[in-house]
Amino acid sequence: MILPLRILMFLLMLAIAYFIFRWNKNNSGKKRWYALAIIFALASFGALGDTPKSRHQEAVESSKAESSSIKESERKESISIEEDAKSSSLSEKKASSIKAKQSSENSSKKIQREYVSALIKGQGYADRMYMSKKAIYDQLTSDYGEKFSPEAATYAINNIKADWNKNALHKAKDYQEEQNMSPDAIYDQLTSDSGEQFTPDEANYAIQHLNK
């Protein structure tokens, strides 16, 4: 097998150094020749150390270090982008949540105000006109009446302070005194869907207490 060129150079320069040293020792003995021999000897080791393999190894290691640096930079950049995206996403979600909450609060205030208005109207119909629950509900939601939402009207009906039996009795007395109607006719008028719309139990209470 042929030795690599670097090894051959190493052996050649080492041989030259040896022959210079021996020649100088046997002949002149001058220091400069010893120095020259030493230079050739050191150069031979330098030639041996600086092999293509070592340069290739250095190149590979340098390439690896550069690649690692690039990957690290890309990793940091990717992390930074992800953090920015997360931060942006969180900010958008927070802003959306705040808007939704504000919208809900505004809507709640609007509905609550409507409920209160419906209750005030409904209480007035119960106190001054002695109307039944169903009649008040219809009046509150009617397009020809108060035009409240069904939810507001239901809230009003559930919170009106009234004695519905006494309201039915008050209506029954009006029919008896002003229109001279019979108890049966009054009952029908009190429970009719086109009349007062009281419940049968409320109408029965009214009839039973007409003359008391």
Backbone as CSV, one residue per row, in Angstrom:
resi,resn,N_x,N_y,N_z,CA_x,CA_y,CA_z,C_x,C_y,C_z
1,MET,0.851,-1.189,0.000,0.000,0.000,0.000,0.888,1.241,0.000
2,ILE,0.593,2.221,-0.837,1.351,3.454,-0.931,1.010,4.334,0.248
3,LEU,2.058,4.831,0.915,1.826,5.717,2.057,1.290,7.046,1.590
4,PRO,0.432,7.701,2.397,-0.074,9.027,2.047,1.069,10.017,1.888
5,LEU,0.831,11.013,1.064,1.871,12.001,0.756,2.380,12.692,2.015
6,ARG,1.512,12.983,2.962,1.926,13.689,4.174,2.896,12.852,4.997
7,ILE,2.630,11.562,5.046,3.525,10.690,5.822,4.898,10.613,5.149
8,LEU,4.876,10.523,3.830,6.140,10.494,3.080,6.938,11.775,3.328
9,MET,6.262,12.925,3.321,6.922,14.200,3.581,7.492,14.226,4.995
10,PHE,6.703,13.674,5.937,7.174,13.606,7.330,8.466,12.807,7.443
11,LEU,8.482,11.631,6.817,9.671,10.781,6.879,10.863,11.430,6.181
12,LEU,10.588,12.083,5.013,11.653,12.712,4.257,12.295,13.863,5.043
13,MET,11.441,14.725,5.609,11.960,15.879,6.338,12.651,15.438,7.622
14,LEU,12.148,14.374,8.239,12.800,13.851,9.440,14.167,13.267,9.093
15,ALA,14.242,12.617,7.922,15.521,12.040,7.476,16.528,13.136,7.175
16,ILE,16.025,14.203,6.512,16.916,15.331,6.209,17.447,15.949,7.501
17,ALA,16.607,16.125,8.469,17.029,16.692,9.750,18.081,15.810,10.405
18,TYR,17.868,14.491,10.339,18.813,13.553,10.952,20.171,13.626,10.271
19,PHE,20.155,13.636,8.905,21.431,13.664,8.155,22.170,14.991,8.393
20,ILE,21.413,16.106,8.454,22.069,17.392,8.739,22.721,17.358,10.111
21,PHE,21.971,16.805,11.091,22.504,16.727,12.450,23.770,15.878,12.510
22,ARG,23.754,14.704,11.859,24.907,13.813,11.882,26.095,14.430,11.139
23,TRP,25.743,15.032,10.004,26.836,15.624,9.201,27.511,16.748,9.960
24,ASN,26.679,17.630,10.594,27.220,18.765,11.338,28.036,18.291,12.540
25,LYS,27.569,17.215,13.160,28.256,16.697,14.342,29.629,16.131,13.979
26,ASN,29.692,15.495,12.801,30.947,14.855,12.389,31.902,15.808,11.686
27,ASN,31.367,16.964,11.236,32.208,17.861,10.450,32.393,19.221,11.126
28,SER,31.488,20.151,10.896,31.729,21.526,11.348,31.313,21.774,12.797
29,GLY,30.196,21.155,13.219,29.707,21.369,14.580,29.155,22.750,14.815
30,LYS,28.744,23.407,13.763,28.232,24.774,13.908,26.763,24.754,14.359
31,LYS,26.435,25.771,15.150,25.088,25.837,15.736,23.997,26.036,14.687
32,ARG,24.350,26.772,13.618,23.291,27.058,12.633,22.805,25.793,11.933
33,TRP,23.723,24.822,11.780,23.313,23.565,11.147,22.436,22.754,12.110
34,TYR,22.786,22.846,13.405,21.912,22.186,14.384,20.516,22.820,14.363
35,ALA,20.499,24.153,14.258,19.214,24.863,14.190,18.423,24.462,12.964
36,LEU,19.172,24.295,11.817,18.487,23.885,10.591,17.905,22.488,10.724
37,ALA,18.657,21.627,11.383,18.167,20.256,11.602,16.911,20.253,12.466
38,ILE,16.981,21.111,13.496,15.806,21.202,14.390,14.579,21.729,13.630
39,ILE,14.805,22.705,12.756,13.694,23.262,11.958,13.062,22.198,11.081
40,PHE,13.919,21.388,10.427,13.394,20.310,9.578,12.633,19.281,10.404
41,ALA,13.149,19.021,11.608,12.467,18.047,12.474,11.080,18.550,12.888
42,LEU,11.042,19.809,13.292,9.735,20.382,13.694,8.771,20.469,12.521
43,ALA,9.322,20.829,11.353,8.477,20.917,10.163,7.892,19.565,9.797
44,SER,8.713,18.513,10.039,8.207,17.165,9.724,6.995,16.825,10.568
45,PHE,7.042,17.190,11.866,5.887,16.936,12.745,4.690,17.795,12.359
46,GLY,5.011,19.024,11.932,3.910,19.893,11.476,3.237,19.331,10.238
47,ALA,4.027,18.792,9.331,3.447,18.192,8.122,2.600,16.981,8.457
48,LEU,3.060,16.219,9.455,2.290,15.037,9.854,0.989,15.413,10.519
49,GLY,1.023,16.477,11.325,-0.204,16.879,12.035,-1.220,17.494,11.120
50,ASP,-0.814,18.232,10.139,-1.744,18.926,9.237,-2.125,18.023,8.082
51,THR,-2.811,16.953,8.380,-3.235,15.992,7.354,-4.574,16.393,6.791
52,PRO,-4.904,15.915,5.586,-6.235,16.177,5.016,-7.346,15.681,5.921
53,LYS,-7.031,14.569,6.643,-8.057,14.020,7.527,-8.371,14.977,8.652
54,SER,-7.263,15.574,9.232,-7.477,16.513,10.339,-8.210,17.746,9.860
55,ARG,-7.842,18.228,8.660,-8.552,19.387,8.117,-10.008,19.049,7.839
56,HIS,-10.239,17.824,7.347,-11.623,17.395,7.102,-12.402,17.322,8.415
57,GLN,-11.708,16.785,9.458,-12.366,16.687,10.762,-12.731,18.062,11.299
58,GLU,-11.763,19.019,11.134,-12.031,20.386,11.585,-13.198,20.995,10.816
59,ALA,-13.205,20.726,9.490,-14.302,21.251,8.657,-15.640,20.671,9.086
60,VAL,-15.633,19.351,9.378,-16.871,18.684,9.818,-17.347,19.261,11.135
61,GLU,-16.386,19.421,12.080,-16.757,19.971,13.387,-17.253,21.401,13.277
62,SER,-16.578,22.170,12.416,-17.011,23.554,12.194,-18.404,23.598,11.596
63,SER,-18.648,22.676,10.634,-19.966,22.614,9.992,-21.035,22.238,11.000
64,LYS,-20.658,21.244,11.885,-21.607,20.820,12.910,-21.935,21.969,13.864
65,ALA,-20.891,22.708,14.264,-21.090,23.827,15.186,-21.970,24.894,14.552
66,GLU,-21.710,25.182,13.264,-22.510,26.185,12.557,-23.953,25.727,12.413
67,SER,-24.108,24.413,12.073,-25.465,23.865,11.928,-26.207,23.921,13.251
68,SER,-25.470,23.584,14.354,-26.089,23.614,15.681,-26.502,25.035,16.048
69,SER,-25.631,26.009,15.683,-25.937,27.415,15.969,-27.171,27.861,15.203
70,ILE,-27.245,27.445,13.923,-28.404,27.807,13.094,-29.682,27.194,13.656
71,LYS,-29.582,25.906,14.054,-30.757,25.222,14.609,-31.221,25.886,15.905
72,GLU,-30.236,26.262,16.750,-30.572,26.920,18.012,-31.255,28.253,17.761
73,SER,-30.718,28.987,16.762,-31.312,30.278,16.404,-32.734,30.090,15.882
74,GLU,-32.910,29.055,15.022,-34.248,28.770,14.488,-35.192,28.355,15.599
75,ARG,-34.656,27.547,16.568,-35.499,27.097,17.681,-35.976,28.287,18.515
76,LYS,-35.010,29.206,18.821,-35.369,30.393,19.601,-36.377,31.258,18.852
77,GLU,-36.163,31.377,17.544,-37.085,32.187,16.737,-38.473,31.553,16.710
78,SER,-38.497,30.197,16.608,-39.778,29.489,16.608,-40.502,29.665,17.931
79,ILE,-39.723,29.569,19.050,-40.315,29.751,20.382,-40.870,31.160,20.527
80,SER,-40.086,32.136,20.018,-40.523,33.539,20.091,-41.812,33.743,19.311
81,ILE,-41.878,33.122,18.113,-43.087,33.254,17.286,-44.278,32.609,17.980
82,GLU,-44.057,31.410,18.591,-45.136,30.716,19.293,-45.628,31.541,20.481
83,GLU,-44.655,32.134,21.221,-45.045,32.945,22.382,-45.831,34.169,21.946
84,ASP,-45.390,34.788,20.831,-46.116,35.952,20.313,-47.525,35.560,19.890
85,ALA,-47.618,34.370,19.232,-48.930,33.897,18.768,-49.846,33.616,19.952
86,LYS,-49.256,32.973,21.009,-50.055,32.679,22.199,-50.506,33.958,22.876
87,SER,-49.561,34.906,22.979,-49.889,36.179,23.612,-50.989,36.896,22.843
88,SER,-50.863,36.864,21.495,-51.883,37.506,20.656,-53.221,36.810,20.805
89,SER,-53.170,35.447,20.835,-54.408,34.678,20.972,-55.079,34.953,22.315
90,LEU,-54.242,35.006,23.394,-54.798,35.291,24.721,-55.406,36.685,24.778
91,SER,-54.719,37.637,24.138,-55.226,39.012,24.120,-56.561,39.079,23.399
92,GLU,-56.644,38.355,22.252,-57.896,38.357,21.498,-59.016,37.695,22.295
93,LYS,-58.685,36.577,22.954,-59.695,35.884,23.758,-60.164,36.758,24.917
94,LYS,-59.182,37.454,25.557,-59.530,38.329,26.687,-60.419,39.459,26.232
95,ALA,-60.042,40.064,25.080,-60.849,41.168,24.543,-62.245,40.681,24.174
96,SER,-62.309,39.479,23.559,-63.611,38.914,23.180,-64.462,38.632,24.408
97,SER,-63.797,38.117,25.477,-64.510,37.816,26.717,-65.062,39.085,27.357
98,ILE,-64.230,40.150,27.349,-64.665,41.430,27.929,-65.852,41.992,27.157
99,LYS,-65.761,41.928,25.808,-66.856,42.434,24.977,-68.133,41.647,25.226
100,ALA,-67.983,40.308,25.309,-69.156,39.456,25.544,-69.785,39.769,26.897
101,LYS,-68.913,39.995,27.903,-69.416,40.316,29.243,-70.141,41.646,29.246
102,GLN,-69.531,42.639,28.571,-70.163,43.956,28.503,-71.496,43.881,27.774
103,SER,-71.510,43.108,26.667,-72.743,42.950,25.897,-73.817,42.272,26.738
104,SER,-73.367,41.245,27.507,-74.306,40.529,28.376,-74.855,41.437,29.467
105,GLU,-73.952,42.259,30.045,-74.385,43.185,31.096,-75.363,44.217,30.552
106,ASN,-75.046,44.752,29.358,-75.949,45.731,28.743,-77.301,45.110,28.436
107,SER,-77.247,43.864,27.894,-78.486,43.166,27.568,-79.280,42.874,28.826
108,SER,-78.539,42.489,29.910,-79.199,42.192,31.179,-79.884,43.428,31.743
109,LYS,-79.184,44.561,31.679,-79.769,45.804,32.176,-81.026,46.162,31.392
110,LYS,-80.960,45.978,30.052,-82.098,46.300,29.211,-83.285,45.419,29.542
111,ILE,-83.025,44.119,29.700,-84.095,43.165,30.009,-84.664,43.460,31.391
112,GLN,-83.784,43.706,32.356,-84.255,43.980,33.710,-85.141,45.225,33.742
113,ARG,-84.773,46.223,32.994,-85.583,47.438,32.952,-86.937,47.150,32.325
114,GLU,-86.933,46.344,31.283,-88.188,45.970,30.630,-89.069,45.171,31.597
115,TYR,-88.447,44.289,32.366,-89.199,43.481,33.323,-89.859,44.375,34.375
116,VAL,-89.080,45.341,34.857,-89.613,46.254,35.876,-90.786,47.059,35.319
117,SER,-90.631,47.537,34.081,-91.715,48.310,33.458,-92.962,47.468,33.294
118,ALA,-92.779,46.209,32.876,-93.926,45.312,32.703,-94.610,45.052,34.040
119,LEU,-93.802,44.888,35.093,-94.373,44.649,36.421,-95.176,45.852,36.891
120,ILE,-94.668,47.058,36.679,-95.390,48.271,37.092,-96.719,48.375,36.364
121,LYS,-96.695,48.115,35.055,-97.936,48.153,34.266,-98.905,47.089,34.743
122,GLY,-98.395,45.879,34.930,-99.254,44.773,35.351,-99.873,45.007,36.710
123,GLN,-99.073,45.544,37.642,-99.591,45.831,38.973,-100.706,46.867,38.905
124,GLY,-100.556,47.828,38.013,-101.603,48.841,37.835,-102.913,48.234,37.349
125,TYR,-102.819,47.317,36.374,-104.038,46.655,35.875,-104.688,45.819,36.971
126,ALA,-103.876,45.191,37.826,-104.436,44.363,38.898,-105.086,45.217,39.980
127,ASP,-104.465,46.350,40.322,-104.952,47.174,41.423,-106.143,48.045,41.046
128,ARG,-106.122,48.583,39.842,-107.163,49.570,39.480,-108.275,48.998,38.613
129,MET,-107.953,47.960,37.822,-108.969,47.408,36.922,-109.379,45.991,37.308
130,TYR,-108.752,45.451,38.368,-109.122,44.137,38.920,-109.105,43.037,37.857
131,MET,-108.108,43.069,37.001,-108.025,42.093,35.911,-107.412,40.781,36.407
132,SER,-107.674,39.708,35.667,-107.116,38.391,35.996,-105.669,38.286,35.495
133,LYS,-104.997,37.231,35.928,-103.622,37.001,35.480,-103.531,36.921,33.965
134,LYS,-104.371,36.073,33.373,-104.285,35.847,31.932,-104.651,37.105,31.150
135,ALA,-105.641,37.852,31.658,-106.040,39.079,30.971,-104.906,40.114,31.014
136,ILE,-104.224,40.190,32.153,-103.092,41.122,32.263,-101.952,40.692,31.337
137,TYR,-101.682,39.389,31.307,-100.612,38.883,30.431,-100.906,39.232,28.963
138,ASP,-102.145,38.984,28.554,-102.522,39.298,27.166,-102.393,40.795,26.885
139,GLN,-102.785,41.611,27.866,-102.701,43.059,27.683,-101.237,43.526,27.581
140,LEU,-100.366,42.911,28.386,-98.957,43.283,28.370,-98.255,42.899,27.067
141,THR,-98.636,41.770,26.483,-97.953,41.274,25.273,-98.660,41.648,23.978
142,SER,-99.872,42.175,24.064,-100.649,42.467,22.852,-100.017,43.577,22.004
143,ASP,-100.072,43.392,20.680,-99.615,44.444,19.761,-100.499,45.680,19.867
144,TYR,-101.717,45.502,20.375,-102.631,46.632,20.572,-102.604,47.122,22.016
145,GLY,-101.771,46.460,22.829,-101.656,46.838,24.230,-100.272,47.395,24.534
146,GLU,-99.576,46.728,25.472,-98.296,47.257,25.953,-97.084,46.793,25.146
147,LYS,-97.202,45.703,24.405,-96.142,45.198,23.512,-94.866,44.779,24.239
148,PHE,-95.027,44.259,25.463,-93.860,43.725,26.156,-93.540,42.324,25.625
149,SER,-92.314,41.883,25.873,-91.929,40.532,25.467,-92.627,39.517,26.365
150,PRO,-92.817,38.283,25.880,-93.434,37.244,26.719,-92.679,37.034,28.033
151,GLU,-91.324,37.113,27.969,-90.520,36.927,29.177,-90.790,38.026,30.203
152,ALA,-90.873,39.256,29.739,-91.143,40.370,30.651,-92.542,40.263,31.242
153,ALA,-93.505,39.861,30.401,-94.879,39.717,30.885,-94.982,38.592,31.905
154,THR,-94.268,37.483,31.641,-94.276,36.358,32.588,-93.664,36.777,33.916
155,TYR,-92.558,37.517,33.844,-91.934,38.040,35.064,-92.922,38.910,35.845
156,ALA,-93.641,39.752,35.122,-94.614,40.640,35.769,-95.713,39.844,36.462
157,ILE,-96.281,38.874,35.753,-97.371,38.065,36.313,-96.920,37.330,37.564
158,ASN,-95.677,36.809,37.526,-95.162,36.036,38.661,-94.830,36.911,39.870
159,ASN,-94.757,38.227,39.680,-94.348,39.106,40.766,-95.407,40.142,41.167
160,ILE,-96.552,40.107,40.509,-97.633,41.024,40.886,-98.190,40.621,42.249
161,LYS,-98.374,41.595,43.108,-98.958,41.350,44.419,-100.471,41.599,44.322
162,ALA,-101.243,40.518,44.247,-102.695,40.667,44.098,-103.408,39.439,44.645
163,ASP,-104.629,39.666,45.077,-105.513,38.569,45.489,-106.459,38.328,44.329
164,TRP,-106.207,37.320,43.523,-106.962,37.098,42.285,-108.405,36.707,42.571
165,ASN,-108.636,36.054,43.694,-110.022,35.731,44.061,-110.827,37.013,44.289
166,LYS,-110.209,37.971,44.986,-110.905,39.230,45.262,-111.093,40.057,43.990
167,ASN,-110.155,39.941,43.072,-110.320,40.629,41.789,-111.513,40.053,41.026
168,ALA,-111.643,38.714,41.073,-112.778,38.065,40.406,-114.093,38.492,41.070
169,LEU,-114.090,38.584,42.408,-115.290,39.010,43.127,-115.656,40.447,42.796
170,HIS,-114.633,41.314,42.678,-114.905,42.716,42.342,-115.531,42.817,40.959
171,LYS,-115.056,42.050,40.006,-115.630,42.058,38.656,-117.060,41.500,38.680
172,ALA,-117.263,40.437,39.465,-118.593,39.819,39.537,-119.624,40.808,40.091
173,LYS,-119.266,41.571,41.108,-120.176,42.565,41.677,-120.500,43.663,40.665
174,ASP,-119.479,44.060,39.877,-119.739,45.068,38.839,-120.787,44.563,37.850
175,TYR,-120.646,43.321,37.405,-121.620,42.753,36.467,-123.016,42.648,37.097
176,GLN,-123.041,42.287,38.371,-124.332,42.142,39.051,-125.005,43.482,39.250
177,GLU,-124.286,44.480,39.695,-124.870,45.772,40.026,-125.118,46.637,38.803
178,GLU,-124.205,46.599,37.843,-124.329,47.494,36.702,-125.099,46.865,35.540
179,GLN,-125.026,45.533,35.396,-125.698,44.907,34.257,-126.765,43.899,34.692
180,ASN,-126.926,43.738,36.018,-127.976,42.864,36.546,-127.897,41.451,35.956
181,MET,-126.722,40.937,35.848,-126.531,39.603,35.276,-126.746,38.532,36.347
182,SER,-127.160,37.340,35.912,-127.378,36.223,36.826,-126.032,35.630,37.244
183,PRO,-126.011,34.857,38.329,-124.763,34.227,38.759,-124.140,33.339,37.677
184,ASP,-124.977,32.581,36.968,-124.440,31.706,35.920,-123.808,32.523,34.787
185,ALA,-124.488,33.622,34.395,-123.959,34.475,33.330,-122.674,35.154,33.782
186,ILE,-122.678,35.560,35.048,-121.457,36.185,35.582,-120.292,35.184,35.580
187,TYR,-120.579,33.936,35.972,-119.538,32.891,35.982,-118.952,32.712,34.583
188,ASP,-119.859,32.602,33.613,-119.396,32.437,32.225,-118.548,33.623,31.768
189,GLN,-118.965,34.827,32.135,-118.220,36.027,31.745,-116.849,36.068,32.414
190,LEU,-116.825,35.628,33.671,-115.557,35.637,34.401,-114.540,34.635,33.829
191,THR,-115.014,33.487,33.354,-114.101,32.433,32.881,-113.908,32.436,31.364
192,SER,-114.665,33.223,30.646,-114.594,33.215,29.184,-113.243,33.753,28.672
193,ASP,-112.735,33.122,27.596,-111.497,33.603,26.972,-111.693,34.960,26.321
194,SER,-112.927,35.282,25.962,-113.218,36.598,25.393,-113.744,37.553,26.458
195,GLY,-113.769,37.042,27.723,-114.230,37.869,28.838,-113.086,38.184,29.768
196,GLU,-113.265,37.812,31.068,-112.284,38.208,32.083,-111.123,37.224,32.242
197,GLN,-111.324,35.985,31.823,-110.262,34.969,31.806,-109.740,34.586,33.198
198,PHE,-110.650,34.617,34.178,-110.280,34.095,35.485,-110.327,32.571,35.446
199,THR,-109.692,31.926,36.442,-109.742,30.470,36.522,-111.099,30.054,37.079
200,PRO,-111.525,28.810,36.845,-112.803,28.342,37.410,-112.854,28.491,38.930
201,ASP,-111.744,28.201,39.633,-111.730,28.329,41.095,-111.937,29.783,41.520
202,GLU,-111.333,30.716,40.821,-111.490,32.141,41.144,-112.919,32.604,40.856
203,ALA,-113.484,32.110,39.759,-114.878,32.468,39.422,-115.844,31.894,40.454
204,ASN,-115.610,30.663,40.883,-116.467,30.043,41.900,-116.400,30.821,43.214
205,TYR,-115.202,31.264,43.579,-115.064,32.073,44.802,-115.896,33.354,44.678
206,ALA,-115.857,33.977,43.506,-116.593,35.224,43.295,-118.100,34.991,43.404
207,ILE,-118.593,33.955,42.760,-120.027,33.653,42.792,-120.494,33.361,44.211
208,GLN,-119.687,32.580,44.951,-120.067,32.219,46.304,-120.080,33.397,47.271
209,HIS,-119.387,34.481,46.935,-119.309,35.636,47.839,-120.015,36.871,47.281
210,LEU,-120.835,36.673,46.289,-121.527,37.822,45.673,-122.376,38.595,46.677
211,ASN,-123.171,37.892,47.483,-124.155,38.554,48.343,-123.683,38.642,49.784
212,LYS,-122.412,38.508,49.975,-121.904,38.584,51.350,-121.312,39.955,51.620
